[in-house]
Amino acid sequence: MAGDSAASTQLYSVYIETMYRYVFYRVGGKATAEDLCSEVFVRAFAHLHTFAWQGRNFGA
């Protein structure tokens, strides 16, 4: 679909720093935090088509 790549890039750019800091704090390791963040985004993008707006921040 047109725009999916741009939308995914924008979502990643907006949320990666906050998510990485949170995950790093919880797991205490750079490689593990990077792997977990990567997995989160892979899963999120795979299911993005099922997202339904509920009036809350997308990051929630």
PQR file with spaces between the fields and no chain letter, atoms N, CA, C, O and H, PARSE charges and radii, in Angstrom:
ATOM       1  N    MET     1       0.833   -1.177    0.000 -0.4000 1.5000
ATOM       2  CA   MET     1       0.000    0.000    0.000 -0.0000 2.0000
ATOM       3  C    MET     1       0.881    1.245    0.000  0.5500 1.7000
ATOM       4  O    MET     1       1.933    1.273    0.639 -0.5500 1.4000
ATOM       5  N    ALA     2       0.462    2.227   -0.690 -0.4000 1.5000
ATOM       6  CA   ALA     2       1.210    3.478   -0.748 -0.0000 2.0000
ATOM       7  C    ALA     2       1.202    4.148    0.609  0.5500 1.7000
ATOM       8  O    ALA     2       0.166    4.223    1.269 -0.5500 1.4000
ATOM       9  H    ALA     2      -0.392    2.204   -1.209  0.4000 1.0000
ATOM      10  N    GLY     3       2.352    4.632    1.022 -0.4000 1.5000
ATOM      11  CA   GLY     3       2.453    5.335    2.282 -0.0000 2.0000
ATOM      12  C    GLY     3       2.805    4.466    3.469  0.5500 1.7000
ATOM      13  O    GLY     3       3.177    4.991    4.518 -0.5500 1.4000
ATOM      14  H    GLY     3       3.194    4.571    0.486  0.4000 1.0000
ATOM      15  N    ASP     4       2.699    3.150    3.338 -0.4000 1.5000
ATOM      16  CA   ASP     4       3.008    2.268    4.458 -0.0000 2.0000
ATOM      17  C    ASP     4       4.452    2.414    4.910  0.5500 1.7000
ATOM      18  O    ASP     4       4.722    2.468    6.109 -0.5500 1.4000
ATOM      19  H    ASP     4       2.397    2.724    2.485  0.4000 1.0000
ATOM      20  N    SER     5       5.365    2.478    3.983 -0.4000 1.5000
ATOM      21  CA   SER     5       6.781    2.604    4.320 -0.0000 2.0000
ATOM      22  C    SER     5       7.059    3.930    5.023  0.5500 1.7000
ATOM      23  O    SER     5       7.769    3.968    6.027 -0.5500 1.4000
ATOM      24  H    SER     5       5.145    2.434    3.008  0.4000 1.0000
ATOM      25  N    ALA     6       6.506    4.999    4.500 -0.4000 1.5000
ATOM      26  CA   ALA     6       6.701    6.318    5.108 -0.0000 2.0000
ATOM      27  C    ALA     6       6.063    6.372    6.492  0.5500 1.7000
ATOM      28  O    ALA     6       6.644    6.941    7.416 -0.5500 1.4000
ATOM      29  H    ALA     6       5.929    4.968    3.683  0.4000 1.0000
ATOM      30  N    ALA     7       4.892    5.794    6.645 -0.4000 1.5000
ATOM      31  CA   ALA     7       4.215    5.785    7.942 -0.0000 2.0000
ATOM      32  C    ALA     7       5.006    4.957    8.952  0.5500 1.7000
ATOM      33  O    ALA     7       5.154    5.359   10.106 -0.5500 1.4000
ATOM      34  H    ALA     7       4.420    5.332    5.894  0.4000 1.0000
ATOM      35  N    SER     8       5.504    3.821    8.529 -0.4000 1.5000
ATOM      36  CA   SER     8       6.306    2.974    9.407 -0.0000 2.0000
ATOM      37  C    SER     8       7.572    3.683    9.841  0.5500 1.7000
ATOM      38  O    SER     8       7.954    3.621   11.010 -0.5500 1.4000
ATOM      39  H    SER     8       5.384    3.494    7.591  0.4000 1.0000
ATOM      40  N    THR     9       8.221    4.353    8.912 -0.4000 1.5000
ATOM      41  CA   THR     9       9.430    5.103    9.225 -0.0000 2.0000
ATOM      42  C    THR     9       9.137    6.204   10.229  0.5500 1.7000
ATOM      43  O    THR     9       9.913    6.422   11.159 -0.5500 1.4000
ATOM      44  H    THR     9       7.910    4.403    7.963  0.4000 1.0000
ATOM      45  N    GLN    10       8.030    6.894   10.046 -0.4000 1.5000
ATOM      46  CA   GLN    10       7.669    7.971   10.954 -0.0000 2.0000
ATOM      47  C    GLN    10       7.357    7.424   12.354  0.5500 1.7000
ATOM      48  O    GLN    10       7.790    8.000   13.352 -0.5500 1.4000
ATOM      49  H    GLN    10       7.399    6.717    9.290  0.4000 1.0000
ATOM      50  N    LEU    11       6.619    6.329   12.431 -0.4000 1.5000
ATOM      51  CA   LEU    11       6.311    5.728   13.730 -0.0000 2.0000
ATOM      52  C    LEU    11       7.591    5.296   14.444  0.5500 1.7000
ATOM      53  O    LEU    11       7.751    5.525   15.642 -0.5500 1.4000
ATOM      54  H    LEU    11       6.268    5.860   11.620  0.4000 1.0000
ATOM      55  N    TYR    12       8.492    4.674   13.703 -0.4000 1.5000
ATOM      56  CA   TYR    12       9.770    4.253   14.273 -0.0000 2.0000
ATOM      57  C    TYR    12      10.533    5.456   14.813  0.5500 1.7000
ATOM      58  O    TYR    12      11.037    5.422   15.936 -0.5500 1.4000
ATOM      59  H    TYR    12       8.362    4.487   12.729  0.4000 1.0000
ATOM      60  N    SER    13      10.618    6.500   14.030 -0.4000 1.5000
ATOM      61  CA   SER    13      11.364    7.701   14.422 -0.0000 2.0000
ATOM      62  C    SER    13      10.793    8.343   15.686  0.5500 1.7000
ATOM      63  O    SER    13      11.537    8.830   16.538 -0.5500 1.4000
ATOM      64  H    SER    13      10.208    6.527   13.118  0.4000 1.0000
ATOM      65  N    VAL    14       9.491    8.337   15.794 -0.4000 1.5000
ATOM      66  CA   VAL    14       8.837    8.983   16.938 -0.0000 2.0000
ATOM      67  C    VAL    14       9.008    8.167   18.221  0.5500 1.7000
ATOM      68  O    VAL    14       9.190    8.748   19.291 -0.5500 1.4000
ATOM      69  H    VAL    14       8.886    7.942   15.102  0.4000 1.0000
ATOM      70  N    TYR    15       8.954    6.844   18.141 -0.4000 1.5000
ATOM      71  CA   TYR    15       8.884    6.016   19.335 -0.0000 2.0000
ATOM      72  C    TYR    15      10.154    5.266   19.716  0.5500 1.7000
ATOM      73  O    TYR    15      10.241    4.783   20.845 -0.5500 1.4000
ATOM      74  H    TYR    15       8.806    6.372   17.272  0.4000 1.0000
ATOM      75  N    ILE    16      11.134    5.144   18.841 -0.4000 1.5000
ATOM      76  CA   ILE    16      12.284    4.282   19.137 -0.0000 2.0000
ATOM      77  C    ILE    16      13.086    4.741   20.354  0.5500 1.7000
ATOM      78  O    ILE    16      13.446    3.907   21.184 -0.5500 1.4000
ATOM      79  H    ILE    16      11.063    5.536   17.923  0.4000 1.0000
ATOM      80  N    GLU    17      13.373    6.017   20.486 -0.4000 1.5000
ATOM      81  CA   GLU    17      14.202    6.472   21.610 -0.0000 2.0000
ATOM      82  C    GLU    17      13.539    6.190   22.957  0.5500 1.7000
ATOM      83  O    GLU    17      14.173    5.659   23.869 -0.5500 1.4000
ATOM      84  H    GLU    17      13.080    6.694   19.811  0.4000 1.0000
ATOM      85  N    THR    18      12.284    6.542   23.074 -0.4000 1.5000
ATOM      86  CA   THR    18      11.564    6.325   24.323 -0.0000 2.0000
ATOM      87  C    THR    18      11.475    4.850   24.650  0.5500 1.7000
ATOM      88  O    THR    18      11.700    4.450   25.792 -0.5500 1.4000
ATOM      89  H    THR    18      11.769    6.974   22.333  0.4000 1.0000
ATOM      90  N    MET    19      11.152    4.039   23.662 -0.4000 1.5000
ATOM      91  CA   MET    19      11.030    2.606   23.891 -0.0000 2.0000
ATOM      92  C    MET    19      12.388    2.001   24.236  0.5500 1.7000
ATOM      93  O    MET    19      12.484    1.178   25.146 -0.5500 1.4000
ATOM      94  H    MET    19      10.969    4.363   22.734  0.4000 1.0000
ATOM      95  N    TYR    20      13.432    2.400   23.523 -0.4000 1.5000
ATOM      96  CA   TYR    20      14.755    1.854   23.787 -0.0000 2.0000
ATOM      97  C    TYR    20      15.204    2.179   25.213  0.5500 1.7000
ATOM      98  O    TYR    20      15.708    1.305   25.918 -0.5500 1.4000
ATOM      99  H    TYR    20      13.354    3.069   22.784  0.4000 1.0000
ATOM     100  N    ARG    21      15.024    3.421   25.636 -0.4000 1.5000
ATOM     101  CA   ARG    21      15.419    3.800   26.997 -0.0000 2.0000
ATOM     102  C    ARG    21      14.678    2.968   28.034  0.5500 1.7000
ATOM     103  O    ARG    21      15.276    2.510   29.007 -0.5500 1.4000
ATOM     104  H    ARG    21      14.615    4.131   25.064  0.4000 1.0000
ATOM     105  N    TYR    22      13.394    2.774   27.832 -0.4000 1.5000
ATOM     106  CA   TYR    22      12.596    1.981   28.765 -0.0000 2.0000
ATOM     107  C    TYR    22      13.095    0.533   28.803  0.5500 1.7000
ATOM     108  O    TYR    22      13.318   -0.027   29.877 -0.5500 1.4000
ATOM     109  H    TYR    22      12.908    3.146   27.041  0.4000 1.0000
ATOM     110  N    VAL    23      13.263   -0.059   27.634 -0.4000 1.5000
ATOM     111  CA   VAL    23      13.690   -1.457   27.569 -0.0000 2.0000
ATOM     112  C    VAL    23      15.104   -1.615   28.133  0.5500 1.7000
ATOM     113  O    VAL    23      15.371   -2.550   28.888 -0.5500 1.4000
ATOM     114  H    VAL    23      13.082    0.395   26.762  0.4000 1.0000
ATOM     115  N    PHE    24      16.005   -0.705   27.768 -0.4000 1.5000
ATOM     116  CA   PHE    24      17.366   -0.778   28.280 -0.0000 2.0000
ATOM     117  C    PHE    24      17.377   -0.708   29.808  0.5500 1.7000
ATOM     118  O    PHE    24      18.099   -1.468   30.454 -0.5500 1.4000
ATOM     119  H    PHE    24      15.788    0.054   27.154  0.4000 1.0000
ATOM     120  N    TYR    25      16.599    0.179   30.381 -0.4000 1.5000
ATOM     121  CA   TYR    25      16.505    0.305   31.830 -0.0000 2.0000
ATOM     122  C    TYR    25      16.036   -1.009   32.456  0.5500 1.7000
ATOM     123  O    TYR    25      16.537   -1.420   33.503 -0.5500 1.4000
ATOM     124  H    TYR    25      16.013    0.796   29.857  0.4000 1.0000
ATOM     125  N    ARG    26      15.080   -1.658   31.812 -0.4000 1.5000
ATOM     126  CA   ARG    26      14.515   -2.895   32.353 -0.0000 2.0000
ATOM     127  C    ARG    26      15.458   -4.087   32.218  0.5500 1.7000
ATOM     128  O    ARG    26      15.539   -4.908   33.131 -0.5500 1.4000
ATOM     129  H    ARG    26      14.673   -1.325   30.962  0.4000 1.0000
ATOM     130  N    VAL    27      16.181   -4.201   31.080 -0.4000 1.5000
ATOM     131  CA   VAL    27      17.012   -5.391   30.844 -0.0000 2.0000
ATOM     132  C    VAL    27      18.490   -5.147   31.130  0.5500 1.7000
ATOM     133  O    VAL    27      19.229   -6.098   31.382 -0.5500 1.4000
ATOM     134  H    VAL    27      16.115   -3.534   30.338  0.4000 1.0000
ATOM     135  N    GLY    28      18.938   -3.886   31.096 -0.4000 1.5000
ATOM     136  CA   GLY    28      20.305   -3.555   31.453 -0.0000 2.0000
ATOM     137  C    GLY    28      21.379   -3.934   30.463  0.5500 1.7000
ATOM     138  O    GLY    28      22.562   -3.917   30.804 -0.5500 1.4000
ATOM     139  H    GLY    28      18.337   -3.113   30.892  0.4000 1.0000
ATOM     140  N    GLY    29      21.004   -4.273   29.250 -0.4000 1.5000
ATOM     141  CA   GLY    29      22.007   -4.630   28.249 -0.0000 2.0000
ATOM     142  C    GLY    29      21.672   -4.053   26.890  0.5500 1.7000
ATOM     143  O    GLY    29      20.528   -4.120   26.440 -0.5500 1.4000
ATOM     144  H    GLY    29      20.043   -4.287   28.973  0.4000 1.0000
ATOM     145  N    LYS    30      22.681   -3.482   26.236 -0.4000 1.5000
ATOM     146  CA   LYS    30      22.458   -2.826   24.952 -0.0000 2.0000
ATOM     147  C    LYS    30      21.958   -3.801   23.879  0.5500 1.7000
ATOM     148  O    LYS    30      20.961   -3.530   23.209 -0.5500 1.4000
ATOM     149  H    LYS    30      23.610   -3.427   26.603  0.4000 1.0000
ATOM     150  N    ALA    31      22.646   -4.927   23.720 -0.4000 1.5000
ATOM     151  CA   ALA    31      22.270   -5.887   22.666 -0.0000 2.0000
ATOM     152  C    ALA    31      20.872   -6.440   22.896  0.5500 1.7000
ATOM     153  O    ALA    31      20.087   -6.562   21.955 -0.5500 1.4000
ATOM     154  H    ALA    31      23.455   -5.147   24.265  0.4000 1.0000
ATOM     155  N    THR    32      20.559   -6.776   24.142 -0.4000 1.5000
ATOM     156  CA   THR    32      19.231   -7.310   24.450 -0.0000 2.0000
ATOM     157  C    THR    32      18.158   -6.260   24.205  0.5500 1.7000
ATOM     158  O    THR    32      17.103   -6.563   23.647 -0.5500 1.4000
ATOM     159  H    THR    32      21.196   -6.677   24.906  0.4000 1.0000
ATOM     160  N    ALA    33      18.426   -5.025   24.621 -0.4000 1.5000
ATOM     161  CA   ALA    33      17.459   -3.943   24.403 -0.0000 2.0000
ATOM     162  C    ALA    33      17.232   -3.712   22.916  0.5500 1.7000
ATOM     163  O    ALA    33      16.092   -3.528   22.488 -0.5500 1.4000
ATOM     164  H    ALA    33      19.283   -4.779   25.074  0.4000 1.0000
ATOM     165  N    GLU    34      18.296   -3.720   22.124 -0.4000 1.5000
ATOM     166  CA   GLU    34      18.155   -3.539   20.680 -0.0000 2.0000
ATOM     167  C    GLU    34      17.353   -4.672   20.059  0.5500 1.7000
ATOM     168  O    GLU    34      16.492   -4.435   19.212 -0.5500 1.4000
ATOM     169  H    GLU    34      19.222   -3.869   22.471  0.4000 1.0000
ATOM     170  N    ASP    35      17.635   -5.911   20.480 -0.4000 1.5000
ATOM     171  CA   ASP    35      16.898   -7.063   19.952 -0.0000 2.0000
ATOM     172  C    ASP    35      15.417   -6.985   20.296  0.5500 1.7000
ATOM     173  O    ASP    35      14.563   -7.249   19.450 -0.5500 1.4000
ATOM     174  H    ASP    35      18.335   -6.103   21.167  0.4000 1.0000
ATOM     175  N    LEU    36      15.115   -6.623   21.532 -0.4000 1.5000
ATOM     176  CA   LEU    36      13.719   -6.537   21.949 -0.0000 2.0000
ATOM     177  C    LEU    36      12.978   -5.418   21.220  0.5500 1.7000
ATOM     178  O    LEU    36      11.836   -5.599   20.799 -0.5500 1.4000
ATOM     179  H    LEU    36      15.809   -6.409   22.220  0.4000 1.0000
ATOM     180  N    CYS    37      13.620   -4.279   21.072 -0.4000 1.5000
ATOM     181  CA   CYS    37      12.990   -3.173   20.331 -0.0000 2.0000
ATOM     182  C    CYS    37      12.732   -3.570   18.889  0.5500 1.7000
ATOM     183  O    CYS    37      11.678   -3.269   18.329 -0.5500 1.4000
ATOM     184  H    CYS    37      14.549   -4.133   21.414  0.4000 1.0000
ATOM     185  N    SER    38      13.691   -4.240   18.299 -0.4000 1.5000
ATOM     186  CA   SER    38      13.519   -4.703   16.923 -0.0000 2.0000
ATOM     187  C    SER    38      12.323   -5.633   16.812  0.5500 1.7000
ATOM     188  O    SER    38      11.513   -5.503   15.894 -0.5500 1.4000
ATOM     189  H    SER    38      14.547   -4.486   18.754  0.4000 1.0000
ATOM     190  N    GLU    39      12.213   -6.564   17.738 -0.4000 1.5000
ATOM     191  CA   GLU    39      11.106   -7.518   17.712 -0.0000 2.0000
ATOM     192  C    GLU    39       9.759   -6.811   17.895  0.5500 1.7000
ATOM     193  O    GLU    39       8.777   -7.169   17.245 -0.5500 1.4000
ATOM     194  H    GLU    39      12.871   -6.670   18.483  0.4000 1.0000
ATOM     195  N    VAL    40       9.713   -5.819   18.769 -0.4000 1.5000
ATOM     196  CA   VAL    40       8.479   -5.060   18.978 -0.0000 2.0000
ATOM     197  C    VAL    40       8.025   -4.400   17.684  0.5500 1.7000
ATOM     198  O    VAL    40       6.853   -4.477   17.315 -0.5500 1.4000
ATOM     199  H    VAL    40      10.511   -5.528   19.296  0.4000 1.0000
ATOM     200  N    PHE    41       8.964   -3.748   16.994 -0.4000 1.5000
ATOM     201  CA   PHE    41       8.590   -3.062   15.759 -0.0000 2.0000
ATOM     202  C    PHE    41       8.217   -4.039   14.646  0.5500 1.7000
ATOM     203  O    PHE    41       7.304   -3.767   13.866 -0.5500 1.4000
ATOM     204  H    PHE    41       9.916   -3.686   17.293  0.4000 1.0000
ATOM     205  N    VAL    42       8.904   -5.159   14.565 -0.4000 1.5000
ATOM     206  CA   VAL    42       8.550   -6.165   13.555 -0.0000 2.0000
ATOM     207  C    VAL    42       7.108   -6.626   13.773  0.5500 1.7000
ATOM     208  O    VAL    42       6.320   -6.706   12.831 -0.5500 1.4000
ATOM     209  H    VAL    42       9.646   -5.381   15.198  0.4000 1.0000
ATOM     210  N    ARG    43       6.783   -6.923   15.018 -0.4000 1.5000
ATOM     211  CA   ARG    43       5.422   -7.382   15.322 -0.0000 2.0000
ATOM     212  C    ARG    43       4.385   -6.276   15.123  0.5500 1.7000
ATOM     213  O    ARG    43       3.301   -6.514   14.592 -0.5500 1.4000
ATOM     214  H    ARG    43       7.423   -6.858   15.783  0.4000 1.0000
ATOM     215  N    ALA    44       4.734   -5.074   15.553 -0.4000 1.5000
ATOM     216  CA   ALA    44       3.792   -3.955   15.407 -0.0000 2.0000
ATOM     217  C    ALA    44       3.492   -3.678   13.941  0.5500 1.7000
ATOM     218  O    ALA    44       2.335   -3.497   13.563 -0.5500 1.4000
ATOM     219  H    ALA    44       5.615   -4.880   15.985  0.4000 1.0000
ATOM     220  N    PHE    45       4.536   -3.645   13.116 -0.4000 1.5000
ATOM     221  CA   PHE    45       4.324   -3.358   11.689 -0.0000 2.0000
ATOM     222  C    PHE    45       3.575   -4.487   10.998  0.5500 1.7000
ATOM     223  O    PHE    45       2.809   -4.243   10.066 -0.5500 1.4000
ATOM     224  H    PHE    45       5.476   -3.792   13.424  0.4000 1.0000
ATOM     225  N    ALA    46       3.787   -5.713   11.443 -0.4000 1.5000
ATOM     226  CA   ALA    46       3.075   -6.848   10.855 -0.0000 2.0000
ATOM     227  C    ALA    46       1.576   -6.781   11.150  0.5500 1.7000
ATOM     228  O    ALA    46       0.764   -7.314   10.394 -0.5500 1.4000
ATOM     229  H    ALA    46       4.410   -5.911   12.201  0.4000 1.0000
ATOM     230  N    HIS    47       1.217   -6.123   12.255 -0.4000 1.5000
ATOM     231  CA   HIS    47      -0.191   -6.046   12.647 -0.0000 2.0000
ATOM     232  C    HIS    47      -0.765   -4.638   12.568  0.5500 1.7000
ATOM     233  O    HIS    47      -1.852   -4.377   13.083 -0.5500 1.4000
ATOM     234  H    HIS    47       1.877   -5.690   12.869  0.4000 1.0000
ATOM     235  N    LEU    48      -0.052   -3.749   11.936 -0.4000 1.5000
ATOM     236  CA   LEU    48      -0.498   -2.359   11.846 -0.0000 2.0000
ATOM     237  C    LEU    48      -1.863   -2.236   11.171  0.5500 1.7000
ATOM     238  O    LEU    48      -2.641   -1.338   11.492 -0.5500 1.4000
ATOM     239  H    LEU    48       0.832   -3.961   11.517  0.4000 1.0000
ATOM     240  N    HIS    49      -2.147   -3.131   10.244 -0.4000 1.5000
ATOM     241  CA   HIS    49      -3.431   -3.082    9.527 -0.0000 2.0000
ATOM     242  C    HIS    49      -4.625   -3.353   10.452  0.5500 1.7000
ATOM     243  O    HIS    49      -5.766   -3.071   10.086 -0.5500 1.4000
ATOM     244  H    HIS    49      -1.515   -3.861    9.983  0.4000 1.0000
ATOM     245  N    THR    50      -4.369   -3.895   11.640 -0.4000 1.5000
ATOM     246  CA   THR    50      -5.461   -4.179   12.572 -0.0000 2.0000
ATOM     247  C    THR    50      -5.675   -3.054   13.589  0.5500 1.7000
ATOM     248  O    THR    50      -6.574   -3.125   14.428 -0.5500 1.4000
ATOM     249  H    THR    50      -3.442   -4.123   11.938  0.4000 1.0000
ATOM     250  N    PHE    51      -4.835   -2.013   13.504 -0.4000 1.5000
ATOM     251  CA   PHE    51      -4.939   -0.903   14.457 -0.0000 2.0000
ATOM     252  C    PHE    51      -6.256   -0.172   14.263  0.5500 1.7000
ATOM     253  O    PHE    51      -6.643    0.170   13.146 -0.5500 1.4000
ATOM     254  H    PHE    51      -4.105   -1.955   12.823  0.4000 1.0000
ATOM     255  N    ALA    52      -6.934    0.058   15.380 -0.4000 1.5000
ATOM     256  CA   ALA    52      -8.181    0.826   15.360 -0.0000 2.0000
ATOM     257  C    ALA    52      -8.030    1.991   16.345  0.5500 1.7000
ATOM     258  O    ALA    52      -7.742    1.777   17.522 -0.5500 1.4000
ATOM     259  H    ALA    52      -6.620   -0.220   16.288  0.4000 1.0000
ATOM     260  N    TRP    53      -8.220    3.194   15.873 -0.4000 1.5000
ATOM     261  CA   TRP    53      -8.075    4.374   16.710 -0.0000 2.0000
ATOM     262  C    TRP    53      -9.061    4.307   17.866  0.5500 1.7000
ATOM     263  O    TRP    53     -10.254    4.086   17.659 -0.5500 1.4000
ATOM     264  H    TRP    53      -8.454    3.368   14.916  0.4000 1.0000
ATOM     265  N    GLN    54      -8.555    4.502   19.104 -0.4000 1.5000
ATOM     266  CA   GLN    54      -9.409    4.475   20.293 -0.0000 2.0000
ATOM     267  C    GLN    54      -9.304    5.768   21.081  0.5500 1.7000
ATOM     268  O    GLN    54      -9.654    5.820   22.260 -0.5500 1.4000
ATOM     269  H    GLN    54      -7.586    4.682   19.273  0.4000 1.0000
ATOM     270  N    GLY    55      -8.814    6.821   20.414 -0.4000 1.5000
ATOM     271  CA   GLY    55      -8.743    8.125   21.057 -0.0000 2.0000
ATOM     272  C    GLY    55      -7.563    8.298   21.977  0.5500 1.7000
ATOM     273  O    GLY    55      -7.495    9.289   22.705 -0.5500 1.4000
ATOM     274  H    GLY    55      -8.529    6.779   19.456  0.4000 1.0000
ATOM     275  N    ARG    56      -6.633    7.368   21.969 -0.4000 1.5000
ATOM     276  CA   ARG    56      -5.446    7.443   22.826 -0.0000 2.0000
ATOM     277  C    ARG    56      -4.205    7.565   21.960  0.5500 1.7000
ATOM     278  O    ARG    56      -4.231    7.292   20.760 -0.5500 1.4000
ATOM     279  H    ARG    56      -6.688    6.564   21.378  0.4000 1.0000
ATOM     280  N    ASN    57      -3.121    7.980   22.596 -0.4000 1.5000
ATOM     281  CA   ASN    57      -1.841    8.069   21.912 -0.0000 2.0000
ATOM     282  C    ASN    57      -1.475    6.727   21.309  0.5500 1.7000
ATOM     283  O    ASN    57      -1.669    5.691   21.946 -0.5500 1.4000
ATOM     284  H    ASN    57      -3.100    8.202   23.571  0.4000 1.0000
ATOM     285  N    PHE    58      -0.950    6.725   20.096 -0.4000 1.5000
ATOM     286  CA   PHE    58      -0.582    5.478   19.423 -0.0000 2.0000
ATOM     287  C    PHE    58       0.447    4.688   20.241  0.5500 1.7000
ATOM     288  O    PHE    58       0.440    3.457   20.231 -0.5500 1.4000
ATOM     289  H    PHE    58      -0.792    7.566   19.579  0.4000 1.0000
ATOM     290  N    GLY    59       1.312    5.390   20.935 -0.4000 1.5000
ATOM     291  CA   GLY    59       2.346    4.740   21.731 -0.0000 2.0000
ATOM     292  C    GLY    59       1.806    3.897   22.878  0.5500 1.7000
ATOM     293  O    GLY    59       2.486    2.993   23.362 -0.5500 1.4000
ATOM     294  H    GLY    59       1.317    6.390   20.943  0.4000 1.0000
ATOM     295  N    ALA    60       0.599    4.190   23.307 -0.4000 1.5000
ATOM     296  CA   ALA    60       0.008    3.419   24.402 -0.0000 2.0000
ATOM     297  C    ALA    60      -0.236    1.998   23.950  0.5500 1.7000
ATOM     298  O    ALA    60      -0.730    1.180   24.725 -0.5500 1.4000
ATOM     299  H    ALA    60       0.046    4.924   22.914  0.4000 1.0000
